[in-house]
Amino acid sequence: MWFLEEGGELGVVRDLSNALRFAELWNTRLKPEDRFEVVEVVDGDANPKGNGYFLGFDLSSGYNNSLLSWGLRE
């Protein structure tokens, strides 16, 4: 319920500790290949709050509309 209320249709949440805990709990129910990851987005030169690592830059043509998502592959 928390994720639906906080993230809404776009799935964007602002409470990092809750997002990490949600992913941890939900991932216990899923197969490894279906597990969720939490991706923290920061503006400009801002430091991330989590202890993640830099993935790269993204371009946006509006809120939640990545211009790179269609071409990213694992």
N, C-alpha and C positions, 0 to 999 in steps of 0.2 A: 504494500500500500504506500509505503514511504516513497519508493522509487516512482510510482505512478503520479503521486501528488507533486513531488519535487521536480522530477524530470519532464513530466508532461509528454506530449506527443513526440518531441524532439529528443528526449532522453538526456538532456543536459542538466546536470546537477552542480551545485556550488559548494556543497559540504564534502570535502575530500575524504575525511575520516569515515563518514557514513557511506560514501561511494565505495571505498576500499573494503569496508566490512560487508556491504551488500554483495559485492563481487565474490568475496571469500566464502560467504555462506551459500550463495547460489551455485558457485562452482563445485561445491561438494556434491551436488546433485547431477552434475553433467559429465559427459565423457570428456577426456582431455582436449579433443579436437573441437569441442563446442563451447569451451569455457570463455567467459568474459574477461576483458582487460579494462583497466581504468586508464584513460588517457587524459593527462592534465594539459590544458591549453593556457598559455600565458601571453600577455601583450608585450610586444617590443623586447626590451632588455630585462623584463621582470624575472626574478628568480622563482623557480617552481617551489611550491610548498612541500611536495612529496620528494622522495629520493629516487625519482626516475631518471632517465637519461634522454638526451636530446635526440629526437627523431628527424627533425628537419623543419623546413619552412613550408607553410601551406598558403595558398591564395584563396581569397574568398570574394564572391560576387554578391554577398549579402549574408545575413545571419544563417549559420548552419548550411551554407551552400558552398562546399569546397570545389574548387576548380581542378584539384588534383585527384580527388577520390576515384574518379572513373579510370584512371590510369595506374594506380598503385597496385603492385602485386607483391606477394610474399617472396 
